[in-house]
Amino acid sequence: MKKNPWVVAITLVGVFMVLMFIGICAAMYTAFGEKTAVVSSNSVLILDVKGIIIDSRQFIKTLHKYREDEDVKAIVIRLDSPGGVVGPSQEIYDEILRTREMGKHVVASLGSVAASGAYYIAVACEKIVTNPGTITGSIGVIMEFANLSRLYDWAKIERYVVKSGSFKDIGNEYRSMTPPERAVIQDMIDNVHNQFRQAVVKGRKMKVEEVNKFADGRIFSGEQAVKVGMADSLGGLHEAVELAGKLAGIKGKPEMVFPPPKRPKFIDMFFGQDDEDEMYGKVLRKSLGLDLIGQPLYLMPGAR
């Protein structure tokens, strides 16, 4: 049976297009695929914590990837963050402690701002180096609510809720908060604040009474932080790397290692989709102050 030449031609074009697409995918994966930094002996790894701390997964993944490398003698955590949500800050704190238990020296380098949740992370480090003008401190916890009942009255909007317990809609924006509800929220915030203070007591090797003097939410310059014992010395990233090298026993100038940036997913390159972490962050940011159920506690000056 004689084949239709048009069918053959279309089939060949289709096969060619599929093969070309596969080739492009392979080439782009090679170009943008996840890379590992070249680590030489006596290296100091620089890990960044930037922006609002919403998710800890990428940081922990990168930390796990490099901390077992014998050539990485020490790690510097570079903090440029006003803080963020409690849980992820605590997860990063815990992973730094585990890294130190493995024998790695970890030093914190405070950049432009390293306050609240970022300072929580810093106290997990063996030493803290701060610029004189760094904004730090803000040891406290905050959770904000809004009472829009007058606005609802003005707009002639009535809202109703069906709930399983008296505190299930605690902090809802269409009514005032009751004294028992406020007491529940305050008790929770005090509990998390105490967790923060205990982390500072442990990390800075200070007495509770000493920490209580500055653990009231106030902020400090880096110079002030050193004076009250919140940080060890003044300096920038260079000084933090040198200190980490000395703690690790590195002779000479330490080799700084920066992990390569996270690779974009293939579908993101073509369709501009957000990756999983960014999408998670956007959804959470949208919920802040709007979705009262599951509203996060903040370790961050002014919450937002």
Secondary structure, 3 states (H helix, E strand, C coil): CCCCHHHHHHHHHHHHHHHHHHHHHHHHHHHHCCCCCCCCCCEEEEEEEECCECCCHHHHHHHHHHHCCCCEEEEEEEEEECCEEHHHHHHHHHHHHHHHHCCCEEEEEEEEEEECHHHHHHCCCCEEEECCCCEEECCCCECCCCCCHHHHHHCCCCCCCCCCCCCCCCCCCCCCCCHHHHHHHHHHHHHHHHHHHHHHHHHHCCCHHHHHCCCCCCEEEHHHHHHHCCCCEECCHHHHHHHHHHHCCCCCCCEEECCCCCCCCHHHHHHCCCCHHHHHHHHHHHHCCCCCCCCCCEECCCCC
